[in-house]
Every structure is written in structure tokens, then in C-alpha cells.
Amino acid sequence: MTMRRTVEWWDAQQIPLYLAAIAVGAIAGLAAPQWAPGLTHAINPVLALLLFATFLGVPLVEVGRALRDIRFLGTVLAVNFLVMPTVTFGLSRFVAGDRGLLLGVLLVLLTPCVDYVIVFTGLAGGARARLLAAAPLLMAAQMLLLPVYLYLFAGSDVLAVVDIEPFLEAFLVLIAVPLAAAALVQAAAPRHRAGRAVEEAMAAAMVPLMMATLAVVIGSQIAAVGAEAVALLQVVPLYAAFVVIAVLIGRLAGRIARLDVPATRAIMFSVATRNSLVVLPLALALPQALHIAPLAVVTQTLVELIAMVVLVRLVPLITREPDSSHLVAPSPA
């Protein structure tokens, strides 16, 4: 009973707890910068565990149904890869004079998130199953289109220094393996007590896992960002503007596509959230002359995590009154 009350308490206090985790990560990272390499190596395991817990909470039958929702999939792909690149190009012009900052901004803003966005979408009452179904399409599309947009926005020479291999590794570690593990547990749960126990434990651990993810990401990178704070201050307003513009565009896209409220919320989060943890290895592999690029990517992560905590509360408020004359039911199963 005590454990149940504890879980109910931290479920009700998610936003303050997430802000506290960000603060703890920042304090630890600044106080003990020597921990940064170890914390960096912990990011993928912690994030994979968080996504495993998230996938366990989404019945795979819902994912199969979501794959047939062509309206949602078309909207999320069109907004992320046709509309938002134009926004990114416009914002990137403000740092076009600094090659490293330009590449960092382009790498992170051209790639929609496919991992913890599903968690934040669920927290805001969005259609996380539909977004999970879209994740492989979003990953494949950005792998194909990122070189094209980098060529158009930064010049042909950039293609020689960007390695796409980390995308494949991230898809395997953060999507494929946790999803397969969740499918196995869901299949076993109706027949085996162990499967049900894993489901219950992961459901209870969602908030602590999100806190751990936030603290580890912030703690691993905050010292490096602080060392280049003056230069990186240039990109902070760009990232903040991107979130605001993305939320507004996502809301408008949901209306134009006549999506229901959960799907609209999922679009808003998908458009606003970027694939920073996946593209960071690409930025780290750039030549030393462009050493500011990975820090520009990390700075976006810091801005985004704070924005996501705010949007978890804000998005439900601005989408709570559906216009029934413009809504249609999602595609039938």
C-alpha cells in the first residue's frame, strides 16, 4: 500500500519532479565535470529503459491500428519534412557566419525526435500509439533527407564530414530492441505472472526513469556547454523560437488535417521535439575546427527539455476545446 501511495504521489507531482531532476543534473554536472564521460555513456541505457517502459504501456494492437491512420502519418511526415525545414533554414541564417554553430543548428533542427517525444506526448494526453507507429517512418525519412537538406542549406562540402551510421545504431538501441522486448513481455503477460510483474514494475517506474534520463542528459553536458556559454547564447533564442513556431504550426496542421485532439497533440510534440540524442554522435564526429557544433546540439537539448516540461501542461490547455465541425474519426482499424 505504501508503494502504491508513493507511485500515486510522484504521478501527481511529475512536473515539479522533472524540474528538480533537471536542477540536480545541472548542479552535479557543474560541481563534478569529471563525471561527464560516465554520464554520457549512461544516456543510451537509461533512455532505452525509459522507452521500454513506455512501449510496454502502449498495447501493440493500437500501434497496428495506428499504422493504418494515413491522415495522421501523412500529416506528421509533411509538417516535419516539408514545413519545418523552411523554418529551420530561416532560423539558421542568424548563425550562418559561424560554420560550427550553423552545422549544429541544422543537424538538430532538421531531425524530428523518435524516442522520448513518445513519453511527453503520453503525459500530455496525446496519441502516443500513433506517434510510436510513425517512429520508423520518421527515422527513415530523416536518414534520407538530412544529407539533402544539409547540402542545400550548408553546401556540398558538409556531406564529406557527416556520418549517418549513428542513426542506424540509435534506431537499433533506442527503438528496435526496447520495442521487441516490450512485445515479448506483452505476449507473456496474459499467461505468466512474471510478465505481469514486469509490466506493473515498469509502469510504476516511469516517473523515476524520466527523472533519471533528464538528470543524466543535463549532468553529462552542462559543463561543456558552460565553457562556451558566450558563443552558445546566440542559439538559445533560435531554439526557443523554434519551439514556439513548431507548436503553432502543429496546432494549425492538426486543424487543417481535421485530426482529433490526441492526434493533434501528438503532431505538436513531434514537430517541436528534435532528435538531439541521436544526432549528437554525428556532431561529435565532426572535425575539431567545428568543435562548437556538438555543443550547439546539446544546448538545444537543454532548451527543449525545459520546453517539454512546460508543454506537457500547456498543450492540453490550448487543445482542450475541439471544434467538432472540423473533426473526423481516425481511420478504422
Residue frames relative to the residue before (quaternion, step in Angstrom):
aa qw qx qy qz dx dy dz
M 1.0000 0.0000 0.0000 0.0000 0.00 0.00 0.00
T 0.6348 0.5337 -0.3324 0.4491 3.58 0.99 -0.83
M 0.6496 0.5105 -0.3174 0.4655 3.58 0.98 -0.84
R 0.6351 0.5304 -0.3339 0.4514 3.58 0.97 -0.80
R 0.6580 0.4980 -0.3108 0.4716 3.58 0.96 -0.84
T 0.6195 0.5431 -0.3385 0.4545 3.57 1.06 -0.73
V 0.6591 0.5007 -0.3013 0.4734 3.57 0.94 -0.92
E 0.6488 0.5099 -0.3200 0.4654 3.60 0.95 -0.84
W 0.6463 0.5256 -0.3259 0.4470 3.57 1.02 -0.79
W 0.7338 0.4077 -0.2779 0.4671 3.60 0.72 -0.94
D 0.5607 0.5585 -0.4026 0.4601 3.63 1.16 -0.32
A 0.6951 0.4702 -0.2682 0.4731 3.58 1.01 -0.82
Q 0.7490 0.3749 -0.1932 0.5110 3.59 1.18 -0.54
Q 0.1933 0.8462 -0.4870 0.0973 3.59 1.18 0.46
I 0.6986 0.4912 -0.3046 0.4218 3.60 0.69 -1.02
P 0.6704 0.4660 -0.3246 0.4775 3.68 0.80 -0.82
L 0.6463 0.5236 -0.3241 0.4506 3.57 1.02 -0.76
Y 0.6548 0.5028 -0.3156 0.4678 3.59 1.00 -0.77
L 0.6304 0.5112 -0.3283 0.4832 3.57 1.03 -0.74
A 0.6384 0.5180 -0.3215 0.4699 3.58 1.03 -0.78
A 0.6390 0.5233 -0.3270 0.4593 3.60 1.01 -0.79
I 0.6289 0.5206 -0.3297 0.4741 3.58 1.02 -0.79
A 0.6619 0.5072 -0.3025 0.4616 3.59 0.95 -0.90
V 0.6501 0.5120 -0.3139 0.4655 3.60 0.93 -0.88
G 0.6509 0.5158 -0.3135 0.4605 3.58 0.94 -0.88
A 0.6612 0.5072 -0.3064 0.4601 3.56 0.95 -0.88
I 0.6654 0.5010 -0.3040 0.4624 3.57 0.90 -0.92
A 0.6754 0.4925 -0.2973 0.4613 3.59 0.87 -0.93
G 0.6728 0.5111 -0.3017 0.4418 3.57 0.95 -0.88
L 0.6847 0.4643 -0.2823 0.4857 3.56 1.05 -0.74
A 0.6855 0.4910 -0.2845 0.4561 3.58 1.02 -0.79
A 0.8023 0.1330 -0.0488 0.5799 3.58 1.07 -0.72
P 0.0846 -0.8440 0.5281 0.0401 3.61 0.45 1.15
Q 0.5629 0.6069 -0.3915 0.4019 3.60 1.19 -0.37
W 0.5968 0.5653 -0.3635 0.4385 3.59 1.24 -0.28
A 0.4611 0.7413 -0.4219 0.2445 3.59 1.19 -0.44
P 0.6723 0.4896 -0.3409 0.4382 3.68 0.77 -0.83
G 0.6658 0.5009 -0.3104 0.4578 3.58 0.93 -0.86
L 0.6574 0.5010 -0.3086 0.4707 3.57 0.99 -0.83
T 0.6114 0.5515 -0.3483 0.4479 3.58 1.06 -0.72
H 0.6742 0.4831 -0.2931 0.4755 3.58 0.97 -0.85
A 0.6506 0.5273 -0.3174 0.4450 3.60 1.17 -0.47
I 0.4888 0.6989 -0.4310 0.2946 3.61 1.20 -0.39
N 0.7197 0.4598 -0.2792 0.4390 3.60 0.65 -1.04
P 0.6629 0.4886 -0.3404 0.4538 3.66 0.84 -0.76
V 0.6660 0.4885 -0.3140 0.4682 3.60 0.92 -0.86
L 0.6695 0.4965 -0.3009 0.4634 3.57 0.94 -0.88
A 0.6330 0.5241 -0.3347 0.4612 3.60 1.01 -0.75
L 0.6488 0.5051 -0.3181 0.4720 3.60 1.00 -0.77
L 0.6248 0.5304 -0.3278 0.4700 3.58 1.04 -0.78
L 0.6886 0.4709 -0.2829 0.4733 3.58 0.92 -0.88
F 0.5805 0.5560 -0.3702 0.4656 3.60 1.10 -0.59
A 0.6623 0.4907 -0.2979 0.4815 3.58 0.94 -0.90
T 0.6457 0.5226 -0.3157 0.4585 3.57 1.02 -0.81
F 0.6812 0.4904 -0.2932 0.4577 3.57 0.87 -0.94
L 0.6020 0.5590 -0.3538 0.4472 3.57 1.11 -0.67
G 0.6915 0.4834 -0.2752 0.4609 3.58 1.09 -0.67
V 0.6681 0.4367 -0.2954 0.5251 3.59 1.28 -0.04
P 0.3483 -0.7408 0.5285 0.2251 3.64 -0.36 1.13
L 0.4797 -0.7110 0.4310 0.2803 3.57 -0.72 1.05
V 0.5422 0.5927 -0.4146 0.4275 3.59 1.18 -0.34
E 0.6234 0.5285 -0.3377 0.4670 3.59 1.12 -0.64
V 0.6236 0.5325 -0.3401 0.4605 3.57 1.05 -0.72
G 0.6406 0.5223 -0.3192 0.4637 3.58 0.98 -0.83
R 0.6460 0.5053 -0.3110 0.4802 3.57 1.02 -0.81
A 0.6562 0.5344 -0.3076 0.4350 3.56 0.99 -0.87
L 0.6016 0.5787 -0.3576 0.4187 3.59 1.11 -0.61
R 0.6834 0.4586 -0.2869 0.4902 3.57 1.22 -0.39
D 0.5321 0.6066 -0.4136 0.4218 3.57 1.28 0.09
I 0.1627 -0.8464 0.5029 0.0654 3.54 0.34 1.31
R 0.6098 0.5661 -0.3604 0.4216 3.58 1.02 -0.72
F 0.6823 0.4730 -0.2918 0.4750 3.59 0.87 -0.91
L 0.6778 0.4978 -0.3060 0.4463 3.59 0.80 -0.98
G 0.6515 0.5129 -0.3162 0.4610 3.58 0.97 -0.81
T 0.6609 0.5135 -0.3069 0.4531 3.56 1.00 -0.83
V 0.6879 0.4840 -0.2997 0.4503 3.59 0.82 -0.96
L 0.6560 0.4941 -0.3146 0.4761 3.60 1.05 -0.68
A 0.6720 0.5098 -0.3056 0.4418 3.59 0.89 -0.92
V 0.6886 0.4746 -0.2987 0.4597 3.59 0.85 -0.92
N 0.6991 0.4835 -0.2835 0.4440 3.60 0.90 -0.88
F 0.8215 0.2890 -0.1280 0.4745 3.59 0.91 -0.80
L 0.7054 0.3805 -0.2828 0.5269 3.60 1.25 0.02
V 0.7456 0.3972 -0.2202 0.4876 3.58 0.85 -0.98
M 0.7395 0.4583 -0.2578 0.4204 3.59 0.64 -1.11
P 0.5839 0.5512 -0.4066 0.4359 3.67 1.00 -0.43
T 0.6130 0.5329 -0.3530 0.4645 3.60 1.10 -0.62
V 0.6335 0.5114 -0.3173 0.4863 3.58 1.03 -0.82
T 0.6552 0.5226 -0.3068 0.4511 3.56 0.93 -0.92
F 0.6353 0.5258 -0.3335 0.4569 3.58 0.94 -0.84
G 0.6664 0.5099 -0.3065 0.4494 3.58 0.89 -0.91
L 0.6863 0.4749 -0.2860 0.4708 3.59 0.89 -0.90
S 0.6579 0.5383 -0.3195 0.4188 3.58 0.98 -0.80
R 0.5428 0.6299 -0.4060 0.3792 3.60 1.16 -0.39
F 0.6003 0.5840 -0.3594 0.4116 3.58 1.15 -0.52
V 0.7629 0.2662 -0.1780 0.5617 3.62 1.21 -0.38
A 0.2879 0.7986 -0.4908 0.1964 3.58 1.21 0.39
G 0.6300 0.5606 -0.3359 0.4195 3.59 1.16 -0.44
D 0.7082 0.3621 -0.2410 0.5561 3.59 1.26 -0.27
R 0.3891 -0.7741 0.4487 0.2192 3.57 -0.27 1.29
G 0.6686 0.5115 -0.3063 0.4444 3.59 0.93 -0.87
L 0.6698 0.4789 -0.2986 0.4825 3.57 0.88 -0.92
L 0.6288 0.5486 -0.3386 0.4348 3.57 0.97 -0.83
L 0.6878 0.4736 -0.2888 0.4681 3.58 0.85 -0.95
G 0.6322 0.5306 -0.3368 0.4532 3.60 0.98 -0.76
V 0.6643 0.4996 -0.2979 0.4694 3.56 0.91 -0.94
L 0.6792 0.4906 -0.2994 0.4564 3.59 0.86 -0.92
L 0.6420 0.5407 -0.3339 0.4290 3.59 0.87 -0.92
V 0.7619 0.4039 -0.2260 0.4532 3.56 0.76 -1.00
L 0.7267 0.4481 -0.2730 0.4434 3.62 0.90 -0.78
L 0.6477 0.5168 -0.3255 0.4556 3.60 1.20 -0.31
T 0.7221 0.4356 -0.2286 0.4864 3.60 1.25 -0.20
P 0.2813 -0.7823 0.5320 0.1611 3.63 -0.38 1.17
C 0.5563 -0.6396 0.4365 0.3016 3.54 -1.09 0.84
V 0.1224 -0.7905 0.5959 0.0709 3.57 -1.12 0.70
D 0.6827 0.4890 -0.3032 0.4503 3.62 1.20 0.06
Y 0.8524 0.1504 -0.1224 0.4856 3.63 -0.19 -1.15
V 0.4427 0.6692 -0.4699 0.3678 3.61 1.24 -0.03
I 0.6082 0.5579 -0.3505 0.4427 3.58 1.12 -0.67
V 0.6313 0.5285 -0.3243 0.4657 3.57 1.06 -0.76
F 0.6971 0.4667 -0.2809 0.4662 3.58 0.77 -1.02
T 0.6113 0.5482 -0.3495 0.4513 3.60 1.04 -0.71
G 0.6609 0.5006 -0.3032 0.4697 3.57 0.96 -0.86
L 0.6390 0.5327 -0.3279 0.4476 3.59 0.99 -0.80
A 0.7207 0.4235 -0.2372 0.4949 3.59 1.11 -0.68
G 0.5594 -0.6253 0.3867 0.3827 3.60 1.24 0.16
G 0.4258 0.7091 -0.4589 0.3246 3.57 1.18 0.52
A 0.6226 -0.5592 0.4121 0.3603 3.54 -1.35 0.26
R 0.1096 -0.8480 0.5159 0.0519 3.56 0.34 1.24
A 0.6028 0.5532 -0.3745 0.4363 3.62 1.06 -0.58
R 0.6591 0.4946 -0.3129 0.4723 3.58 0.98 -0.79
L 0.6586 0.4913 -0.3144 0.4754 3.58 1.02 -0.73
L 0.6116 0.5323 -0.3440 0.4736 3.58 1.08 -0.65
A 0.6424 0.5165 -0.3195 0.4675 3.58 1.00 -0.81
A 0.6835 0.4903 -0.2832 0.4607 3.58 1.09 -0.71
A 0.4886 0.7186 -0.4143 0.2705 3.61 1.18 -0.51
P 0.6821 0.4656 -0.3300 0.4572 3.67 0.76 -0.82
L 0.6378 0.5205 -0.3290 0.4626 3.59 1.06 -0.72
L 0.6501 0.5120 -0.3145 0.4651 3.57 0.99 -0.83
M 0.6561 0.5076 -0.3129 0.4626 3.58 0.97 -0.84
A 0.6723 0.4941 -0.3024 0.4609 3.59 0.88 -0.94
A 0.6641 0.5179 -0.3110 0.4405 3.58 0.92 -0.89
Q 0.6940 0.4635 -0.3034 0.4599 3.61 0.90 -0.82
M 0.5883 0.5563 -0.3716 0.4542 3.59 1.12 -0.54
L 0.7041 0.4591 -0.2561 0.4773 3.57 1.02 -0.84
L 0.7732 0.4071 -0.1921 0.4467 3.56 0.90 -0.95
L 0.5324 0.6428 -0.4206 0.3556 3.62 1.10 -0.48
P 0.6641 0.4788 -0.3371 0.4650 3.67 0.82 -0.78
V 0.6247 0.5434 -0.3415 0.4448 3.58 1.04 -0.74
Y 0.7089 0.4487 -0.2694 0.4728 3.58 0.81 -0.97
L 0.6160 0.5266 -0.3574 0.4643 3.60 1.02 -0.65
Y 0.6276 0.5327 -0.3236 0.4666 3.58 1.04 -0.79
L 0.7038 0.4723 -0.2672 0.4585 3.57 0.90 -0.95
F 0.7744 0.3969 -0.1844 0.4569 3.58 0.93 -0.95
A 0.8052 0.2660 -0.1196 0.5162 3.60 1.13 -0.60
G 0.6085 -0.5747 0.3566 0.4150 3.59 1.22 -0.15
S 0.6484 -0.5774 0.3488 0.3529 3.55 -1.19 0.60
D 0.6148 0.5905 -0.3592 0.3798 3.61 1.05 -0.65
V 0.5770 0.6186 -0.3807 0.3735 3.60 1.15 -0.51
L 0.5984 0.6004 -0.3624 0.3875 3.59 1.09 -0.63
A 0.6248 0.5634 -0.3383 0.4215 3.57 1.14 -0.53
V 0.7591 0.3784 -0.2034 0.4892 3.61 1.16 -0.45
V 0.6433 0.4971 -0.3313 0.4789 3.62 1.24 0.12
D 0.1800 -0.7903 0.5830 0.0559 3.57 -0.79 1.10
I 0.3156 -0.7850 0.5089 0.1586 3.59 -0.67 1.11
E 0.4373 0.7443 -0.4313 0.2622 3.62 1.23 -0.30
P 0.6230 0.5516 -0.3696 0.4135 3.67 0.90 -0.69
F 0.5577 0.5888 -0.3986 0.4283 3.61 1.15 -0.48
L 0.6678 0.5021 -0.3033 0.4582 3.56 0.92 -0.92
E 0.6544 0.5109 -0.3110 0.4626 3.57 0.96 -0.87
A 0.6626 0.5080 -0.3076 0.4564 3.58 0.94 -0.88
F 0.6384 0.5233 -0.3356 0.4538 3.57 0.96 -0.80
L 0.6633 0.5030 -0.3031 0.4639 3.58 0.97 -0.84
V 0.7442 0.4377 -0.2317 0.4483 3.59 0.74 -1.11
L 0.7956 0.3604 -0.1613 0.4596 3.57 0.85 -0.98
I 0.7641 0.3189 -0.1891 0.5278 3.61 1.13 -0.46
A 0.7532 0.4360 -0.2525 0.4229 3.58 0.47 -1.21
V 0.7130 0.4550 -0.2792 0.4546 3.61 0.73 -1.01
P 0.6849 0.4587 -0.3172 0.4690 3.68 0.75 -0.85
L 0.6471 0.5173 -0.3283 0.4537 3.59 1.01 -0.75
A 0.6544 0.4988 -0.3176 0.4712 3.60 0.95 -0.81
A 0.6468 0.5142 -0.3182 0.4648 3.58 1.00 -0.82
A 0.6462 0.5127 -0.3157 0.4690 3.58 1.00 -0.81
A 0.6358 0.5291 -0.3294 0.4553 3.58 1.01 -0.77
L 0.6502 0.5142 -0.3154 0.4620 3.58 0.98 -0.81
V 0.6645 0.4936 -0.3056 0.4705 3.58 0.94 -0.88
Q 0.6486 0.5121 -0.3215 0.4623 3.61 0.95 -0.83
A 0.6528 0.5089 -0.3132 0.4656 3.58 1.03 -0.74
A 0.7056 0.4679 -0.2605 0.4640 3.58 1.06 -0.77
A 0.5599 0.6751 -0.3748 0.3006 3.58 1.07 -0.74
P 0.6793 0.4986 -0.3328 0.4234 3.67 0.82 -0.80
R 0.7670 0.3761 -0.1823 0.4868 3.59 1.13 -0.58
H 0.7903 0.2724 -0.1269 0.5339 3.58 1.15 -0.52
R 0.5136 -0.6646 0.4566 0.2935 3.54 -0.93 0.95
A 0.6112 0.5702 -0.3538 0.4197 3.58 1.03 -0.74
G 0.6380 0.5303 -0.3230 0.4554 3.57 1.01 -0.81
R 0.6621 0.4908 -0.3031 0.4784 3.58 0.95 -0.86
A 0.6344 0.5365 -0.3307 0.4475 3.59 1.03 -0.78
V 0.6398 0.5123 -0.3241 0.4724 3.59 1.02 -0.80
E 0.6368 0.5287 -0.3267 0.4564 3.60 0.95 -0.85
E 0.6844 0.4838 -0.2886 0.4628 3.57 0.87 -0.95
A 0.6616 0.5125 -0.3124 0.4495 3.59 0.94 -0.86
M 0.6802 0.4851 -0.2904 0.4666 3.59 0.94 -0.87
A 0.6189 0.5322 -0.3444 0.4638 3.58 1.05 -0.69
A 0.6761 0.4852 -0.2875 0.4741 3.59 0.99 -0.84
A 0.7129 0.4837 -0.2525 0.4405 3.58 1.10 -0.70
M 0.3823 0.7660 -0.4659 0.2236 3.61 1.22 -0.10
V 0.7000 0.4680 -0.2862 0.4572 3.59 0.77 -0.99
P 0.6684 0.4736 -0.3276 0.4708 3.66 0.81 -0.80
L 0.6431 0.5210 -0.3318 0.4527 3.60 1.01 -0.73
M 0.6404 0.4985 -0.3280 0.4836 3.59 1.00 -0.75
M 0.6315 0.5238 -0.3316 0.4657 3.59 1.00 -0.79
A 0.6540 0.5112 -0.3129 0.4615 3.58 0.93 -0.87
T 0.6391 0.5301 -0.3220 0.4549 3.58 0.98 -0.85
L 0.6686 0.4987 -0.2981 0.4642 3.58 0.87 -0.96
A 0.6813 0.4960 -0.2940 0.4509 3.58 0.85 -0.97
V 0.6723 0.5000 -0.3036 0.4538 3.59 0.93 -0.89
V 0.6607 0.5038 -0.3168 0.4574 3.59 0.87 -0.89
I 0.6873 0.4694 -0.2866 0.4745 3.58 0.83 -0.97
G 0.6841 0.5131 -0.2899 0.4298 3.57 0.83 -0.99
S 0.6751 0.5192 -0.2972 0.4316 3.57 1.04 -0.76
Q 0.8042 0.3367 -0.1315 0.4717 3.58 1.05 -0.67
I 0.5282 0.6916 -0.4044 0.2813 3.59 1.13 -0.53
A 0.6494 0.5268 -0.3355 0.4339 3.63 0.95 -0.77
A 0.6559 0.5055 -0.3145 0.4641 3.59 0.95 -0.85
V 0.6417 0.5113 -0.3191 0.4743 3.56 1.01 -0.81
G 0.6478 0.5386 -0.3199 0.4336 3.58 0.96 -0.86
A 0.6356 0.5527 -0.3288 0.4271 3.58 1.06 -0.71
E 0.7572 0.2851 -0.1661 0.5637 3.59 1.20 -0.52
A 0.1795 0.8571 -0.4740 0.0926 3.56 1.24 0.50
V 0.6481 0.5443 -0.3350 0.4142 3.57 0.91 -0.89
A 0.6924 0.4623 -0.2790 0.4786 3.58 0.86 -0.95
L 0.7027 0.4945 -0.2688 0.4352 3.56 0.95 -0.90
L 0.5083 0.6416 -0.4278 0.3834 3.58 1.19 -0.29
Q 0.5607 0.6181 -0.3801 0.3989 3.58 1.18 -0.46
V 0.7473 0.4213 -0.2315 0.4588 3.58 1.00 -0.79
V 0.4964 0.6779 -0.4321 0.3277 3.62 1.16 -0.36
P 0.6968 0.4384 -0.3109 0.4750 3.67 0.75 -0.83
L 0.5981 0.5568 -0.3686 0.4431 3.60 1.11 -0.55
Y 0.6745 0.4819 -0.2925 0.4767 3.57 0.95 -0.86
A 0.6362 0.5137 -0.3314 0.4706 3.57 1.00 -0.76
A 0.6491 0.5088 -0.3129 0.4711 3.59 0.97 -0.85
F 0.6145 0.5567 -0.3469 0.4383 3.57 1.01 -0.79
V 0.6565 0.5137 -0.3176 0.4519 3.60 0.89 -0.91
V 0.6670 0.5027 -0.3063 0.4566 3.58 0.87 -0.96
I 0.6733 0.4874 -0.2945 0.4716 3.58 0.86 -0.97
A 0.6564 0.5312 -0.3115 0.4359 3.58 0.93 -0.91
V 0.6509 0.5127 -0.3206 0.4590 3.59 0.91 -0.87
L 0.6655 0.4965 -0.3032 0.4676 3.58 0.94 -0.86
I 0.6606 0.4922 -0.3045 0.4781 3.59 0.97 -0.85
G 0.6407 0.5245 -0.3259 0.4562 3.58 0.97 -0.79
R 0.6383 0.5177 -0.3170 0.4734 3.56 1.01 -0.82
L 0.6697 0.4918 -0.2931 0.4731 3.58 0.93 -0.91
A 0.6421 0.5294 -0.3259 0.4487 3.59 0.97 -0.83
G 0.6278 0.5368 -0.3306 0.4565 3.57 1.03 -0.77
R 0.6571 0.5006 -0.3077 0.4722 3.58 1.01 -0.80
I 0.6689 0.5091 -0.3053 0.4474 3.57 0.87 -0.99
A 0.7208 0.4238 -0.2397 0.4934 3.58 0.99 -0.87
R 0.3573 -0.7606 0.4664 0.2763 3.59 1.34 -0.09
L 0.2473 0.7738 -0.5323 0.2382 3.53 0.89 1.02
D 0.5244 -0.6064 0.4803 0.3558 3.57 -1.20 0.45
V 0.7303 -0.4601 0.2809 0.4196 3.58 -1.28 0.28
P 0.6692 0.4810 -0.3419 0.4516 3.69 0.74 -0.81
A 0.6619 0.4974 -0.3136 0.4649 3.60 0.97 -0.80
T 0.6271 0.5316 -0.3328 0.4620 3.59 1.01 -0.77
R 0.6414 0.5109 -0.3227 0.4727 3.58 0.97 -0.82
A 0.6427 0.5199 -0.3247 0.4595 3.58 0.98 -0.80
I 0.6291 0.5213 -0.3287 0.4737 3.59 1.01 -0.77
M 0.6538 0.5278 -0.3155 0.4410 3.59 0.90 -0.93
F 0.6868 0.4624 -0.2882 0.4811 3.59 0.92 -0.85
S 0.6391 0.5328 -0.3336 0.4431 3.60 0.96 -0.79
V 0.6858 0.4822 -0.2841 0.4652 3.56 0.95 -0.87
A 0.7167 0.4669 -0.2549 0.4509 3.59 1.00 -0.80
T 0.7225 0.4441 -0.2298 0.4775 3.60 1.12 -0.63
R 0.1988 -0.8163 0.5381 0.0681 3.57 -0.79 1.02
N 0.5743 -0.6446 0.4187 0.2817 3.54 -1.29 0.51
S 0.0619 0.8767 -0.4764 0.0252 3.56 1.03 0.82
L 0.6862 0.4924 -0.3026 0.4416 3.60 0.88 -0.85
V 0.6504 0.4973 -0.3114 0.4824 3.58 1.21 -0.46
V 0.7333 0.4162 -0.2514 0.4752 3.58 0.91 -0.84
L 0.4658 0.6899 -0.4511 0.3219 3.62 1.19 -0.25
P 0.6558 0.4896 -0.3469 0.4582 3.67 0.86 -0.73
L 0.5983 0.5441 -0.3670 0.4597 3.61 1.09 -0.60
A 0.6760 0.4901 -0.2878 0.4690 3.57 0.95 -0.92
L 0.6530 0.5230 -0.3153 0.4479 3.59 1.00 -0.81
A 0.6678 0.5091 -0.2947 0.4560 3.58 1.18 -0.56
L 0.4832 0.6675 -0.4393 0.3578 3.60 1.25 -0.06
P 0.6470 -0.5256 0.3732 0.4073 3.63 -1.17 0.42
Q 0.6642 -0.5357 0.3546 0.3823 3.58 -1.20 0.58
A 0.5934 0.5875 -0.3625 0.4139 3.57 1.08 -0.64
L 0.7218 0.3731 -0.2174 0.5409 3.57 1.25 -0.47
H 0.1967 0.8450 -0.4830 0.1182 3.60 1.19 0.55
I 0.6026 0.5731 -0.3639 0.4195 3.60 1.16 -0.43
A 0.5291 0.6731 -0.4007 0.3262 3.62 1.17 -0.50
P 0.6945 0.4462 -0.3154 0.4682 3.68 0.72 -0.86
L 0.6296 0.5200 -0.3474 0.4610 3.60 1.08 -0.62
A 0.6029 0.5334 -0.3526 0.4773 3.59 1.14 -0.59
V 0.6264 0.5211 -0.3292 0.4772 3.58 1.09 -0.71
V 0.6679 0.4999 -0.2971 0.4645 3.58 0.91 -0.93
T 0.6153 0.5473 -0.3480 0.4481 3.59 1.01 -0.77
Q 0.6266 0.5214 -0.3385 0.4701 3.57 1.03 -0.74
T 0.6131 0.5484 -0.3467 0.4507 3.59 1.02 -0.74
L 0.6688 0.5049 -0.3042 0.4531 3.57 0.89 -0.93
V 0.6560 0.4942 -0.3039 0.4827 3.58 0.94 -0.88
E 0.6853 0.5142 -0.2868 0.4285 3.55 0.88 -0.97
L 0.6529 0.5240 -0.3336 0.4334 3.59 0.87 -0.86
I 0.6433 0.4912 -0.3211 0.4918 3.57 1.01 -0.77
A 0.6487 0.5196 -0.3149 0.4582 3.58 0.98 -0.85
M 0.6510 0.5265 -0.3271 0.4382 3.59 0.96 -0.80
V 0.6216 0.5340 -0.3404 0.4610 3.56 1.01 -0.76
V 0.6525 0.4923 -0.3030 0.4899 3.58 1.07 -0.76
L 0.6936 0.5040 -0.2857 0.4281 3.58 0.86 -0.97
V 0.5407 0.6110 -0.4066 0.4110 3.59 1.14 -0.50
R 0.7181 0.3866 -0.2319 0.5303 3.58 1.10 -0.69
L 0.6939 0.5162 -0.2853 0.4131 3.60 0.94 -0.88
V 0.6579 0.5444 -0.3267 0.4051 3.59 0.83 -0.95
P 0.6517 0.4890 -0.3469 0.4645 3.67 0.84 -0.73
L 0.6385 0.5356 -0.3366 0.4384 3.60 1.04 -0.66
I 0.7530 0.3897 -0.2232 0.4809 3.60 0.90 -0.85
T 0.7258 0.3628 -0.2587 0.5241 3.61 1.24 0.05
R 0.4476 0.7429 -0.4258 0.2578 3.60 1.22 0.17
E 0.7177 0.3912 -0.2452 0.5212 3.60 1.22 -0.33
P 0.1409 -0.8214 0.5467 0.0814 3.61 0.09 1.23
D 0.3654 -0.6896 0.5796 0.2344 3.54 -1.17 0.67
S 0.3183 -0.8121 0.4579 0.1715 3.55 -0.02 1.32
S 0.6229 0.5600 -0.3538 0.4162 3.58 1.12 -0.52
H 0.7334 0.3956 -0.2257 0.5046 3.58 1.24 -0.35
L 0.6218 0.5661 -0.3477 0.4149 3.59 1.23 -0.11
V 0.0900 -0.7559 0.6442 0.0742 3.51 -1.17 0.63
A 0.5896 -0.5707 0.4292 0.3774 3.54 -1.21 0.46
P 0.5545 -0.5928 0.4511 0.3711 3.59 -1.10 0.56
S 0.6846 -0.4884 0.3378 0.4227 3.55 -1.21 0.44
P 0.5204 -0.6603 0.4365 0.3204 3.61 -0.91 0.83
A 0.5817 -0.5869 0.4415 0.3497 3.48 -1.24 0.60
